[in-house]
Amino acid sequence: MERFKPFGVLILVVGCQGVTPGFALEKELPAQLPEVRQDLHATSPTPTSRFKNVEGHLKEIQGDLYIIEGASAAQSVRIHVGKDTAFPNGQKEPGQPVQALVSAQDGHALIIR
């Protein structure tokens, strides 16, 4: 075991060679901050515009469409349910309260609780 000790120390020293310069570079700030383009931020979609929450009571099920009426919608909302829709609390029956995360683009439900 004693004869391997110098090799272990050598491997440790060589392995740590690049660590110290890496930490030193993290503390340096760039000379000039990058310019922020406002036109890109104005046109980029916000996370809330891609999905919407729908809450209410399940009025009826028509094949792969769930019709929800209630609190978050002034009128009935039709949402599409597919094989990729998650039901973490189990399948729902008409009359039960539901909360759904729905794609604003196509009305497909991602999660129904």
Backbone hydrogen bonds in HBPLUS format (Angstrom, degrees):
<---DONOR---> <-ACCEPTOR-->    atom                        ^
c    i                          cat <-CA-CA->   ^        H-A-AA   ^      H-
h    n   atom  resd res      DA  || num        DHA   H-A  angle D-A-AA Bond
n    s   type  num  typ     dist DA aas  dist angle  dist       angle   num
A0004-PHE N   A0001-MET O   3.21 MM   3  5.54 150.2  2.31 106.7 114.9     1
A0005-LYS N   A0002-GLU O   3.36 MM   3  5.40 153.4  2.43 101.4 108.8     2
A0008-GLY N   A0004-PHE O   3.09 MM   4  6.40 152.7  2.17 152.5 160.7     3
A0009-VAL N   A0005-LYS O   3.07 MM   4  6.34 158.8  2.12 154.8 159.8     4
A0010-LEU N   A0006-PRO O   2.98 MM   4  6.12 157.4  2.03 143.6 150.1     5
A0011-ILE N   A0007-PHE O   2.96 MM   4  6.16 159.5  2.00 148.3 153.1     6
A0012-LEU N   A0008-GLY O   3.00 MM   4  6.18 156.4  2.06 144.8 151.4     7
A0013-VAL N   A0009-VAL O   2.95 MM   4  6.15 161.1  1.99 152.1 156.6     8
A0014-VAL N   A0010-LEU O   2.96 MM   4  6.11 168.0  1.98 152.6 156.0     9
A0015-GLY N   A0011-ILE O   2.89 MM   4  5.86 153.6  1.95 142.3 150.3    10
A0016-CYS N   A0012-LEU O   3.18 MM   4  6.28 139.9  2.35 140.1 148.6    11
A0017-GLN N   A0014-VAL O   3.34 MM   3  5.36 163.7  2.37 104.2 108.8    12
A0019-VAL N   A0016-CYS O   3.23 MM   3  5.29 149.3  2.33 103.6 112.5    13
A0023-PHE N   A0019-VAL O   3.18 MM   4  6.54 151.3  2.27 153.7 160.5    14
A0024-ALA N   A0020-THR O   3.18 MM   4  6.43 154.7  2.25 149.6 156.7    15
A0025-LEU N   A0021-PRO O   3.12 MM   4  6.34 148.9  2.22 147.7 154.1    16
A0028-GLU N   A0025-LEU O   3.32 MM   3  5.49 149.0  2.42 102.6 110.9    17
A0042-ALA N   A0038-GLN O   3.06 MM   4  6.24 149.3  2.15 150.1 158.4    18
A0044-SER N   A0040-LEU O   3.15 MM   4  6.15 131.7  2.39 141.7 153.4    19
A0049-SER N   A0046-THR O   3.04 MM   3  5.40 145.2  2.16 109.3 119.3    20
A0104-ALA N   A0050-ARG O   2.94 MM  54  5.39 168.2  1.96 127.8 131.2    21
A0052-LYS N   A0102-VAL O   2.82 MM  50  5.37 156.4  1.87 154.0 162.1    22
A0102-VAL N   A0052-LYS O   2.87 MM  50  5.37 177.5  1.87 165.4 165.3    23
A0054-VAL N   A0100-ALA O   2.85 MM  46  5.12 160.6  1.89 150.4 156.0    24
A0100-ALA N   A0054-VAL O   2.80 MM  46  5.12 156.6  1.86 151.0 158.5    25
A0072-SER N   A0055-GLU O   3.29 MM  17  5.30 163.4  2.32 130.5 135.2    26
A0056-GLY N   A0098-VAL O   3.10 MM  42  5.61 150.9  2.19 160.4 160.7    27
A0098-VAL N   A0056-GLY O   2.74 MM  42  5.61 165.4  1.77 156.8 158.6    28
A0057-HIS N   A0069-GLU O   2.74 MM  12  5.55 171.1  1.75 161.1 158.0    29
A0069-GLU N   A0057-HIS O   3.04 MM  12  5.55 164.5  2.07 157.0 157.8    30
A0058-LEU N   A0096-GLN O   2.91 MM  38  5.67 166.9  1.93 162.5 162.3    31
A0095-GLY N   A0058-LEU O   2.62 MM  37  5.28 167.6  1.63 155.1 159.1    32
A0059-LYS N   A0067-ILE O   2.74 MM   8  5.51 147.1  1.85 153.3 164.3    33
A0067-ILE N   A0060-GLU O   2.96 MM   7  5.39 167.3  1.98 171.2 169.3    34
A0062-GLN N   A0065-LEU O   2.87 MM   3  5.13 165.9  1.89 155.7 159.3    35
A0065-LEU N   A0062-GLN O   3.07 MM   3  5.13 154.1  2.13 115.6 123.3    36
A0081-VAL N   A0064-ASP O   2.76 MM  17  5.16 162.0  1.79 157.5 158.5    37
A0066-TYR N   A0079-ILE O   2.86 MM  13  5.33 164.9  1.89 157.2 161.5    38
A0079-ILE N   A0066-TYR O   2.91 MM  13  5.33 164.3  1.94 154.1 159.1    39
A0068-ILE N   A0077-VAL O   2.79 MM   9  5.13 166.9  1.81 154.8 156.7    40
A0077-VAL N   A0068-ILE O   2.70 MM   9  5.13 162.2  1.73 153.0 159.4    41
A0073-ALA N   A0070-GLY O   3.20 MM   3  5.69 145.9  2.32 114.4 124.3    42
A0080-HIS N   A0107-GLY O   2.92 MM  27  6.04 164.7  1.94 148.4 153.2    43
A0109-ALA N   A0080-HIS O   2.83 MM  29  5.85 173.9  1.83 167.0 165.3    44
A0085-THR N   A0082-GLY O   3.21 MM   3  5.39 165.7  2.23 107.9 111.6    45
A0086-ALA N   A0110-LEU O   2.89 MM  24  6.17 172.7  1.90 144.5 143.2    46
A0112-ILE N   A0086-ALA O   2.91 MM  26  6.28 158.1  1.96 170.2 176.8    47
A0090-GLY N   A0087-PHE O   3.07 MM   3  5.10 166.5  2.09 113.8 115.2    48
A0096-GLN N   A0093-GLU O   3.17 MM   3  5.92 162.7  2.20 146.1 148.2    49
A0113-ARG N   A0099-GLN O   2.75 MM  14  5.14 170.5  1.76 159.7 163.0    50
A0101-LEU N   A0111-ILE O   2.96 MM  10  5.31 154.3  2.03 146.1 153.6    51
A0110-LEU N   A0101-LEU O   2.79 MM   9  5.64 172.8  1.79 170.9 173.3    52
A0103-SER N   A0108-HIS O   2.88 MM   5  5.32 168.0  1.90 148.5 150.3    53
A0107-GLY N   A0103-SER O   2.88 MM   4  5.10 142.2  2.02 141.7 149.2    54
